[in-house]
Amino acid sequence: MEIKNSVLMADATVGHLSYVGDSVLGPSVNLGAGTNVANLRHDGEPVDATVKGERVSTGRRKFGAVLGPRVKTGIQTGINAGVTLSADAHTEPGEIVRRDR
């Protein structure tokens, strides 16, 4: 497990073999083993994120994900840079999350 430049709120857990960078994990988030959060676009452009319902540039080269309270991921989940998962969102094992939900 590696956690870099991130905020983990109360009772948030990150499973083994996982990577979380430049992200915010809300209370009681549970990331399954092998969950990886991307924090960099390969084209060198700034990462976009959703603010008040609109996709906007963060102006940052590195920006991970924002996960709301009680988000749970299945094992081997991949989450793209700039994704927001709202409260109580879940993923299936092996899923790649490319858009907010």
MOPAC internal coordinates of N, CA, C and O (Angstrom, degrees):
PM7 1SCF
backbone

  N    0.0000 0     0.00 0     0.00 0    0    0    0
  C    1.4501 1     0.00 0     0.00 0    1    0    0
  C    1.5240 1   108.64 1     0.00 0    2    1    0
  O    1.2310 1   121.48 1   -42.67 1    3    2    1
  N    1.3328 1   114.77 1   137.33 1    3    2    1
  C    1.4604 1   120.08 1   174.55 1    5    3    2
  C    1.5221 1   108.55 1  -135.59 1    6    5    3
  O    1.2310 1   121.34 1   -50.43 1    7    6    5
  N    1.3188 1   115.04 1   129.57 1    7    6    5
  C    1.4660 1   121.71 1   177.04 1    9    7    6
  C    1.5201 1   106.67 1  -124.15 1   10    9    7
  O    1.2310 1   120.65 1   -55.16 1   11   10    9
  N    1.3470 1   116.37 1   124.84 1   11   10    9
  C    1.4590 1   121.43 1  -175.78 1   13   11   10
  C    1.5222 1   110.64 1  -131.30 1   14   13   11
  O    1.2310 1   120.42 1   -51.41 1   15   14   13
  N    1.3212 1   116.80 1   128.59 1   15   14   13
  C    1.4686 1   122.79 1   174.52 1   17   15   14
  C    1.5278 1   112.51 1    47.42 1   18   17   15
  O    1.2310 1   120.32 1  -132.41 1   19   18   17
  N    1.3217 1   116.99 1    47.59 1   19   18   17
  C    1.4610 1   121.28 1  -176.43 1   21   19   18
  C    1.5167 1   110.73 1  -128.84 1   22   21   19
  O    1.2310 1   121.46 1   -19.34 1   23   22   21
  N    1.3339 1   114.81 1   160.66 1   23   22   21
  C    1.4618 1   121.68 1   175.36 1   25   23   22
  C    1.5164 1   107.76 1  -113.21 1   26   25   23
  O    1.2310 1   120.73 1   -55.76 1   27   26   25
  N    1.3284 1   116.21 1   124.24 1   27   26   25
  C    1.4641 1   122.15 1   174.71 1   29   27   26
  C    1.5167 1   107.55 1  -114.69 1   30   29   27
  O    1.2310 1   120.69 1   -61.07 1   31   30   29
  N    1.3177 1   116.28 1   118.93 1   31   30   29
  C    1.4561 1   120.41 1  -179.30 1   33   31   30
  C    1.5329 1   110.15 1   -82.65 1   34   33   31
  O    1.2310 1   120.65 1    -2.90 1   35   34   33
  N    1.3163 1   116.37 1   177.10 1   35   34   33
  C    1.4671 1   122.88 1  -173.51 1   37   35   34
  C    1.5230 1   112.22 1   -48.81 1   38   37   35
  O    1.2310 1   120.96 1   -47.16 1   39   38   37
  N    1.3232 1   115.76 1   132.84 1   39   38   37
  C    1.4646 1   124.47 1   174.81 1   41   39   38
  C    1.5279 1   114.26 1    65.58 1   42   41   39
  O    1.2310 1   119.28 1  -165.11 1   43   42   41
  N    1.3222 1   118.97 1    14.89 1   43   42   41
  C    1.4679 1   120.86 1   173.76 1   45   43   42
  C    1.5265 1   107.99 1   -78.18 1   46   45   43
  O    1.2310 1   120.81 1   -43.03 1   47   46   45
  N    1.3387 1   116.07 1   136.97 1   47   46   45
  C    1.4625 1   120.13 1  -179.75 1   49   47   46
  C    1.5280 1   110.05 1  -129.61 1   50   49   47
  O    1.2310 1   121.47 1   -34.36 1   51   50   49
  N    1.3258 1   114.80 1   145.64 1   51   50   49
  C    1.4612 1   122.07 1   178.70 1   53   51   50
  C    1.5194 1   106.99 1  -123.12 1   54   53   51
  O    1.2310 1   120.82 1   -58.20 1   55   54   53
  N    1.3334 1   116.04 1   121.80 1   55   54   53
  C    1.4563 1   121.47 1  -177.74 1   57   55   54
  C    1.5189 1   112.89 1   -69.22 1   58   57   55
  O    1.2310 1   121.29 1   -15.18 1   59   58   57
  N    1.3254 1   115.14 1   164.82 1   59   58   57
  C    1.4612 1   120.23 1   178.87 1   61   59   58
  C    1.5336 1   110.73 1   -64.54 1   62   61   59
  O    1.2310 1   121.44 1   -22.92 1   63   62   61
  N    1.3211 1   114.85 1   157.08 1   63   62   61
  C    1.4696 1   123.50 1  -178.67 1   65   63   62
  C    1.5313 1   112.65 1    62.08 1   66   65   63
  O    1.2310 1   120.33 1  -152.53 1   67   66   65
  N    1.3281 1   116.98 1    27.47 1   67   66   65
  C    1.4677 1   122.39 1  -178.99 1   69   67   66
  C    1.5207 1   110.48 1  -110.92 1   70   69   67
  O    1.2310 1   121.10 1   -21.99 1   71   70   69
  N    1.3506 1   115.51 1   158.01 1   71   70   69
  C    1.4559 1   121.77 1   174.15 1   73   71   70
  C    1.5286 1   108.46 1  -131.18 1   74   73   71
  O    1.2310 1   121.00 1   -49.20 1   75   74   73
  N    1.3283 1   115.69 1   130.80 1   75   74   73
  C    1.4598 1   122.30 1   175.69 1   77   75   74
  C    1.5259 1   107.34 1  -133.31 1   78   77   75
  O    1.2310 1   120.28 1   -61.69 1   79   78   77
  N    1.3257 1   117.06 1   118.31 1   79   78   77
  C    1.4560 1   120.62 1   179.84 1   81   79   78
  C    1.5114 1   111.76 1  -130.19 1   82   81   79
  O    1.2310 1   121.22 1   -42.20 1   83   82   81
  N    1.3361 1   115.27 1   137.80 1   83   82   81
  C    1.4683 1   122.42 1   172.23 1   85   83   82
  C    1.5242 1   111.83 1    53.49 1   86   85   83
  O    1.2310 1   120.70 1  -134.45 1   87   86   85
  N    1.3325 1   116.26 1    45.55 1   87   86   85
  C    1.4721 1   122.40 1  -172.72 1   89   87   86
  C    1.5141 1   111.85 1  -130.62 1   90   89   87
  O    1.2310 1   121.41 1   -11.79 1   91   90   89
  N    1.3370 1   114.91 1   168.21 1   91   90   89
  C    1.4635 1   122.15 1   174.01 1   93   91   90
  C    1.5199 1   107.60 1  -124.88 1   94   93   91
  O    1.2310 1   120.67 1   -57.17 1   95   94   93
  N    1.3352 1   116.33 1   122.83 1   95   94   93
  C    1.4643 1   122.30 1   177.53 1   97   95   94
  C    1.5202 1   108.18 1  -112.04 1   98   97   95
  O    1.2310 1   120.88 1   -59.85 1   99   98   97
  N    1.3270 1   115.93 1   120.15 1   99   98   97
  C    1.4549 1   121.69 1  -178.21 1  101   99   98
  C    1.5198 1   112.53 1   -70.62 1  102  101   99
  O    1.2310 1   120.88 1    -1.19 1  103  102  101
  N    1.3203 1   115.93 1   178.81 1  103  102  101
  C    1.4570 1   120.50 1  -179.17 1  105  103  102
  C    1.5262 1   112.23 1   -60.91 1  106  105  103
  O    1.2310 1   121.26 1   -39.63 1  107  106  105
  N    1.3192 1   115.20 1   140.37 1  107  106  105
  C    1.4668 1   123.72 1   174.84 1  109  107  106
  C    1.5266 1   113.82 1    62.41 1  110  109  107
  O    1.2310 1   119.67 1  -157.39 1  111  110  109
  N    1.3289 1   118.24 1    22.61 1  111  110  109
  C    1.4683 1   121.34 1   172.38 1  113  111  110
  C    1.5247 1   107.20 1   -69.35 1  114  113  111
  O    1.2310 1   120.46 1   -38.56 1  115  114  113
  N    1.3350 1   116.73 1   141.44 1  115  114  113
  C    1.4588 1   121.30 1   178.09 1  117  115  114
  C    1.5345 1   108.27 1  -132.48 1  118  117  115
  O    1.2310 1   120.91 1   -72.26 1  119  118  117
  N    1.3325 1   115.86 1   107.74 1  119  118  117
  C    1.4549 1   120.48 1   178.33 1  121  119  118
  C    1.5222 1   108.69 1   -93.55 1  122  121  119
  O    1.2310 1   121.12 1   -56.13 1  123  122  121
  N    1.3278 1   115.46 1   123.87 1  123  122  121
  C    1.4596 1   120.90 1   178.66 1  125  123  122
  C    1.5152 1   111.44 1   -66.66 1  126  125  123
  O    1.2310 1   120.89 1   -19.48 1  127  126  125
  N    1.3270 1   115.89 1   160.52 1  127  126  125
  C    1.4623 1   121.91 1  -179.40 1  129  127  126
  C    1.5277 1   110.76 1   -53.73 1  130  129  127
  O    1.2310 1   120.92 1   -43.28 1  131  130  129
  N    1.3143 1   115.84 1   136.72 1  131  130  129
  C    1.4559 1   120.81 1   176.98 1  133  131  130
  C    1.5108 1   115.09 1    78.95 1  134  133  131
  O    1.2310 1   119.66 1  -170.89 1  135  134  133
  N    1.3329 1   118.25 1     9.11 1  135  134  133
  C    1.4697 1   120.71 1   176.26 1  137  135  134
  C    1.5226 1   108.64 1   -72.39 1  138  137  135
  O    1.2310 1   120.61 1   -47.55 1  139  138  137
  N    1.3186 1   116.45 1   132.45 1  139  138  137
  C    1.4583 1   121.67 1   179.48 1  141  139  138
  C    1.5184 1   110.28 1  -125.32 1  142  141  139
  O    1.2310 1   121.21 1   -49.93 1  143  142  141
  N    1.3308 1   115.30 1   130.07 1  143  142  141
  C    1.4573 1   121.62 1   178.41 1  145  143  142
  C    1.5192 1   108.06 1  -107.26 1  146  145  143
  O    1.2310 1   120.32 1   -65.10 1  147  146  145
  N    1.3380 1   116.99 1   114.90 1  147  146  145
  C    1.4645 1   121.09 1   177.41 1  149  147  146
  C    1.5223 1   109.16 1   -70.08 1  150  149  147
  O    1.2310 1   120.92 1   -34.80 1  151  150  149
  N    1.3193 1   115.84 1   145.20 1  151  150  149
  C    1.4633 1   119.37 1   179.16 1  153  151  150
  C    1.5256 1   112.24 1  -133.67 1  154  153  151
  O    1.2310 1   120.68 1  -164.66 1  155  154  153
  N    1.3370 1   116.30 1    15.34 1  155  154  153
  C    1.4553 1   120.07 1  -175.79 1  157  155  154
  C    1.5195 1   109.50 1  -148.57 1  158  157  155
  O    1.2310 1   120.65 1   -45.58 1  159  158  157
  N    1.3284 1   116.37 1   134.42 1  159  158  157
  C    1.4630 1   120.40 1   172.96 1  161  159  158
  C    1.5177 1   108.94 1   -85.45 1  162  161  159
  O    1.2310 1   120.49 1   -41.06 1  163  162  161
  N    1.3039 1   116.66 1   138.94 1  163  162  161
  C    1.4547 1   120.38 1  -177.96 1  165  163  162
  C    1.5198 1   113.58 1   -74.55 1  166  165  163
  O    1.2310 1   119.93 1   164.20 1  167  166  165
  N    1.3448 1   117.74 1   -15.80 1  167  166  165
  C    1.4597 1   119.86 1   179.93 1  169  167  166
  C    1.5265 1   112.69 1   -88.85 1  170  169  167
  O    1.2310 1   120.23 1  -178.54 1  171  170  169
  N    1.3349 1   117.16 1     1.46 1  171  170  169
  C    1.4563 1   121.23 1   177.80 1  173  171  170
  C    1.5137 1   115.29 1    80.54 1  174  173  171
  O    1.2310 1   120.03 1   177.15 1  175  174  173
  N    1.3261 1   117.54 1    -2.85 1  175  174  173
  C    1.4603 1   121.37 1   179.54 1  177  175  174
  C    1.5358 1   110.28 1   -78.58 1  178  177  175
  O    1.2310 1   119.84 1   -22.29 1  179  178  177
  N    1.3467 1   117.91 1   157.71 1  179  178  177
  C    1.4663 1   119.82 1   176.09 1  181  179  178
  C    1.5328 1   110.89 1   -63.44 1  182  181  179
  O    1.2310 1   121.11 1   -29.89 1  183  182  181
  N    1.3055 1   115.49 1   150.11 1  183  182  181
  C    1.4632 1   121.82 1   179.19 1  185  183  182
  C    1.5259 1   109.39 1   -75.66 1  186  185  183
  O    1.2310 1   120.54 1   -43.58 1  187  186  185
  N    1.3357 1   116.58 1   136.42 1  187  186  185
  C    1.4651 1   122.21 1   173.79 1  189  187  186
  C    1.5203 1   109.62 1   -92.20 1  190  189  187
  O    1.2310 1   120.66 1   -30.41 1  191  190  189
  N    1.3258 1   116.35 1   149.59 1  191  190  189
  C    1.4661 1   122.47 1   176.00 1  193  191  190
  C    1.5270 1   107.98 1  -142.55 1  194  193  191
  O    1.2310 1   120.71 1   -17.48 1  195  194  193
  N    1.3198 1   116.25 1   162.52 1  195  194  193
  C    1.4569 1   121.29 1   179.89 1  197  195  194
  C    1.5289 1   110.30 1   -90.03 1  198  197  195
  O    1.2310 1   121.46 1   -53.47 1  199  198  197
  N    1.3395 1   114.82 1   126.53 1  199  198  197
  C    1.4590 1   121.64 1   175.86 1  201  199  198
  C    1.5169 1   107.20 1  -130.14 1  202  201  199
  O    1.2310 1   120.61 1   -59.65 1  203  202  201
  N    1.3247 1   116.44 1   120.35 1  203  202  201
  C    1.4712 1   121.91 1  -179.37 1  205  203  202
  C    1.5233 1   111.35 1    51.70 1  206  205  203
  O    1.2310 1   120.54 1  -138.14 1  207  206  205
  N    1.3351 1   116.58 1    41.86 1  207  206  205
  C    1.4537 1   121.81 1   175.10 1  209  207  206
  C    1.5116 1   116.07 1    83.68 1  210  209  207
  O    1.2310 1   119.61 1   178.75 1  211  210  209
  N    1.3246 1   118.35 1    -1.25 1  211  210  209
  C    1.4636 1   121.14 1  -179.79 1  213  211  210
  C    1.5177 1   110.62 1  -119.22 1  214  213  211
  O    1.2310 1   120.60 1   -38.11 1  215  214  213
  N    1.3535 1   116.46 1   141.89 1  215  214  213
  C    1.4533 1   121.12 1   174.76 1  217  215  214
  C    1.5206 1   108.44 1   -78.97 1  218  217  215
  O    1.2310 1   120.87 1   -55.28 1  219  218  217
  N    1.3223 1   115.94 1   124.72 1  219  218  217
  C    1.4598 1   122.16 1  -179.79 1  221  219  218
  C    1.5209 1   109.27 1  -134.13 1  222  221  219
  O    1.2310 1   120.78 1   -23.92 1  223  222  221
  N    1.3067 1   116.11 1   156.08 1  223  222  221
  C    1.4545 1   120.38 1   176.82 1  225  223  222
  C    1.5212 1   109.75 1   -72.65 1  226  225  223
  O    1.2310 1   120.79 1   -44.38 1  227  226  225
  N    1.3224 1   116.09 1   135.62 1  227  226  225
  C    1.4677 1   119.88 1   175.18 1  229  227  226
  C    1.5341 1   109.94 1   -79.53 1  230  229  227
  O    1.2310 1   120.87 1   164.87 1  231  230  229
  N    1.3438 1   115.94 1   -15.13 1  231  230  229
  C    1.4542 1   119.36 1  -175.40 1  233  231  230
  C    1.5201 1   112.30 1    75.25 1  234  233  231
  O    1.2310 1   120.82 1  -175.85 1  235  234  233
  N    1.3204 1   116.05 1     4.15 1  235  234  233
  C    1.4705 1   121.21 1  -177.22 1  237  235  234
  C    1.5192 1   110.85 1  -111.06 1  238  237  235
  O    1.2310 1   121.31 1   -40.25 1  239  238  237
  N    1.3097 1   115.10 1   139.75 1  239  238  237
  C    1.4565 1   120.59 1   175.61 1  241  239  238
  C    1.5143 1   110.51 1   -71.83 1  242  241  239
  O    1.2310 1   120.60 1   147.27 1  243  242  241
  N    1.3346 1   116.46 1   -32.73 1  243  242  241
  C    1.4594 1   121.37 1   178.55 1  245  243  242
  C    1.5234 1   109.98 1  -120.73 1  246  245  243
  O    1.2310 1   121.17 1   -57.27 1  247  246  245
  N    1.3083 1   115.37 1   122.73 1  247  246  245
  C    1.4673 1   122.32 1   176.30 1  249  247  246
  C    1.5216 1   106.44 1  -157.96 1  250  249  247
  O    1.2310 1   120.13 1   -57.81 1  251  250  249
  N    1.3147 1   117.37 1   122.19 1  251  250  249
  C    1.4598 1   121.78 1  -176.37 1  253  251  250
  C    1.5144 1   113.17 1   -84.50 1  254  253  251
  O    1.2310 1   120.94 1    59.60 1  255  254  253
  N    1.3255 1   115.80 1  -120.40 1  255  254  253
  C    1.4651 1   121.97 1  -176.18 1  257  255  254
  C    1.5197 1   109.92 1  -127.23 1  258  257  255
  O    1.2310 1   121.75 1   -19.03 1  259  258  257
  N    1.3342 1   114.27 1   160.97 1  259  258  257
  C    1.4604 1   121.35 1   173.03 1  261  259  258
  C    1.5249 1   106.19 1  -117.81 1  262  261  259
  O    1.2310 1   120.52 1   -62.77 1  263  262  261
  N    1.3203 1   116.60 1   117.23 1  263  262  261
  C    1.4611 1   121.91 1  -177.70 1  265  263  262
  C    1.5183 1   109.39 1  -113.83 1  266  265  263
  O    1.2310 1   120.97 1   -57.77 1  267  266  265
  N    1.3311 1   115.74 1   122.23 1  267  266  265
  C    1.4515 1   121.24 1  -178.19 1  269  267  266
  C    1.5169 1   112.77 1   -74.06 1  270  269  267
  O    1.2310 1   120.70 1    -2.00 1  271  270  269
  N    1.3277 1   116.27 1   178.00 1  271  270  269
  C    1.4624 1   121.11 1  -178.35 1  273  271  270
  C    1.5264 1   112.31 1   -56.10 1  274  273  271
  O    1.2310 1   121.42 1   -41.63 1  275  274  273
  N    1.3227 1   114.88 1   138.37 1  275  274  273
  C    1.4714 1   124.12 1   171.54 1  277  275  274
  C    1.5280 1   114.19 1    66.82 1  278  277  275
  O    1.2310 1   119.41 1  -162.00 1  279  278  277
  N    1.3308 1   118.73 1    18.00 1  279  278  277
  C    1.4645 1   120.46 1   173.37 1  281  279  278
  C    1.5234 1   108.18 1   -64.44 1  282  281  279
  O    1.2310 1   120.82 1   -39.79 1  283  282  281
  N    1.3303 1   116.04 1   140.21 1  283  282  281
  C    1.4645 1   121.43 1   177.71 1  285  283  282
  C    1.5185 1   108.74 1  -132.70 1  286  285  283
  O    1.2310 1   120.92 1   -45.34 1  287  286  285
  N    1.3402 1   115.85 1   134.66 1  287  286  285
  C    1.4602 1   119.85 1   177.35 1  289  287  286
  C    1.5186 1   109.92 1  -115.13 1  290  289  287
  O    1.2310 1   121.49 1   -35.38 1  291  290  289
  N    1.3299 1   114.76 1   144.62 1  291  290  289
  C    1.4527 1   120.53 1   172.20 1  293  291  290
  C    1.5163 1   109.34 1   -74.85 1  294  293  291
  O    1.2310 1   120.43 1   -14.08 1  295  294  293
  N    1.3175 1   116.79 1   165.92 1  295  294  293
  C    1.4556 1   120.28 1  -179.92 1  297  295  294
  C    1.5185 1   110.45 1   -60.49 1  298  297  295
  O    1.2310 1   121.45 1   -31.09 1  299  298  297
  N    1.3183 1   114.83 1   148.91 1  299  298  297
  C    1.4702 1   122.93 1   176.51 1  301  299  298
  C    1.5292 1   113.51 1    60.29 1  302  301  299
  O    1.2310 1   120.09 1  -148.19 1  303  302  301
  N    1.3327 1   117.43 1    31.81 1  303  302  301
  C    1.4572 1   121.63 1   174.67 1  305  303  302
  C    1.5244 1   109.48 1   -79.62 1  306  305  303
  O    1.2310 1   120.41 1   -38.52 1  307  306  305
  N    1.3320 1   116.83 1   141.48 1  307  306  305
  C    1.4569 1   122.60 1   172.62 1  309  307  306
  C    1.5188 1   108.85 1  -115.28 1  310  309  307
  O    1.2310 1   120.25 1   -48.23 1  311  310  309
  N    1.3230 1   117.12 1   131.77 1  311  310  309
  C    1.4671 1   121.69 1  -179.41 1  313  311  310
  C    1.5231 1   107.62 1  -120.61 1  314  313  311
  O    1.2310 1   120.40 1   -57.88 1  315  314  313
  N    1.3300 1   116.85 1   122.12 1  315  314  313
  C    1.4607 1   121.17 1  -178.41 1  317  315  314
  C    1.5215 1   112.12 1   -70.69 1  318  317  315
  O    1.2310 1   121.16 1   -23.77 1  319  318  317
  N    1.3301 1   115.38 1   156.23 1  319  318  317
  C    1.4625 1   122.27 1   177.30 1  321  319  318
  C    1.5225 1   110.28 1   -58.65 1  322  321  319
  O    1.2310 1   120.80 1   -42.29 1  323  322  321
  N    1.3251 1   116.08 1   137.71 1  323  322  321
  C    1.4589 1   121.71 1   176.24 1  325  323  322
  C    1.5100 1   115.78 1    84.15 1  326  325  323
  O    1.2310 1   119.75 1  -176.37 1  327  326  325
  N    1.3249 1   118.09 1     3.63 1  327  326  325
  C    1.4699 1   121.54 1  -179.34 1  329  327  326
  C    1.5349 1   110.05 1   -81.05 1  330  329  327
  O    1.2310 1   121.09 1   -38.37 1  331  330  329
  N    1.3312 1   115.52 1   141.63 1  331  330  329
  C    1.4616 1   122.11 1   171.71 1  333  331  330
  C    1.5200 1   108.14 1  -115.18 1  334  333  331
  O    1.2310 1   120.88 1   -51.90 1  335  334  333
  N    1.3262 1   115.93 1   128.10 1  335  334  333
  C    1.4594 1   121.44 1   172.79 1  337  335  334
  C    1.5191 1   107.12 1  -110.63 1  338  337  335
  O    1.2310 1   120.76 1   -60.53 1  339  338  337
  N    1.3170 1   116.16 1   119.47 1  339  338  337
  C    1.4640 1   121.71 1  -176.77 1  341  339  338
  C    1.5232 1   111.25 1   -73.04 1  342  341  339
  O    1.2310 1   121.29 1   -10.17 1  343  342  341
  N    1.3074 1   115.14 1   169.83 1  343  342  341
  C    1.4666 1   122.49 1  -178.99 1  345  343  342
  C    1.5251 1   111.27 1   -48.84 1  346  345  343
  O    1.2310 1   120.97 1   -44.77 1  347  346  345
  N    1.3309 1   115.75 1   135.23 1  347  346  345
  C    1.4679 1   124.85 1   174.67 1  349  347  346
  C    1.5297 1   114.48 1    70.39 1  350  349  347
  O    1.2310 1   119.34 1  -170.52 1  351  350  349
  N    1.3377 1   118.87 1     9.48 1  351  350  349
  C    1.4696 1   120.78 1   176.81 1  353  351  350
  C    1.5243 1   109.20 1   -67.34 1  354  353  351
  O    1.2310 1   121.11 1   -30.87 1  355  354  353
  N    1.3350 1   115.48 1   149.13 1  355  354  353
  C    1.4626 1   121.93 1   178.33 1  357  355  354
  C    1.5248 1   109.10 1  -132.20 1  358  357  355
  O    1.2310 1   120.80 1   -24.36 1  359  358  357
  N    1.3396 1   116.07 1   155.64 1  359  358  357
  C    1.4553 1   120.49 1   173.24 1  361  359  358
  C    1.5210 1   108.93 1  -124.13 1  362  361  359
  O    1.2310 1   121.46 1   -21.96 1  363  362  361
  N    1.3135 1   114.81 1   158.04 1  363  362  361
  C    1.4653 1   121.56 1   175.39 1  365  363  362
  C    1.5265 1   109.21 1   -86.03 1  366  365  363
  O    1.2310 1   119.64 1   -24.93 1  367  366  365
  N    1.3209 1   118.30 1   155.07 1  367  366  365
  C    1.4613 1   120.03 1   174.93 1  369  367  366
  C    1.5310 1   110.67 1   -56.68 1  370  369  367
  O    1.2310 1   120.78 1   -44.98 1  371  370  369
  N    1.3213 1   116.11 1   135.02 1  371  370  369
  C    1.4566 1   121.69 1   177.85 1  373  371  370
  C    1.5165 1   115.31 1    78.25 1  374  373  371
  O    1.2310 1   119.61 1  -177.53 1  375  374  373
  N    1.2989 1   118.35 1     2.47 1  375  374  373
  C    1.4707 1   121.71 1  -177.06 1  377  375  374
  C    1.5296 1   111.06 1   -73.48 1  378  377  375
  O    1.2310 1   121.11 1   -33.86 1  379  378  377
  N    1.3434 1   115.49 1   146.14 1  379  378  377
  C    1.4583 1   121.89 1   171.07 1  381  379  378
  C    1.5245 1   107.04 1  -109.97 1  382  381  379
  O    1.2310 1   120.59 1   -59.88 1  383  382  381
  N    1.3188 1   116.47 1   120.12 1  383  382  381
  C    1.4613 1   122.09 1  -176.67 1  385  383  382
  C    1.5212 1   107.97 1   -98.21 1  386  385  383
  O    1.2310 1   120.89 1   -66.24 1  387  386  385
  N    1.3317 1   115.90 1   113.76 1  387  386  385
  C    1.4636 1   121.82 1  -176.81 1  389  387  386
  C    1.5172 1   113.03 1  -106.64 1  390  389  387
  O    1.2310 1   120.30 1   164.77 1  391  390  389
  N    1.3220 1   117.02 1   -15.23 1  391  390  389
  C    1.4825 1   121.15 1  -175.88 1  393  391  390
  C    1.5274 1   110.31 1  -135.16 1  394  393  391
  O    1.2310 1   121.76 1   -22.45 1  395  394  393
  N    1.3166 1   114.23 1   157.55 1  395  394  393
  C    1.4777 1   120.73 1   177.32 1  397  395  394
  C    1.5249 1   110.39 1   -60.80 1  398  397  395
  O    1.2310 1   121.49 1   -26.73 1  399  398  397
  N    1.2811 1   114.75 1   153.27 1  399  398  397
  C    1.4648 1   119.88 1   169.44 1  401  399  398
  C    1.5117 1   109.64 1  -152.99 1  402  401  399
  O    1.2310 1   120.10 1   180.00 1  403  402  401

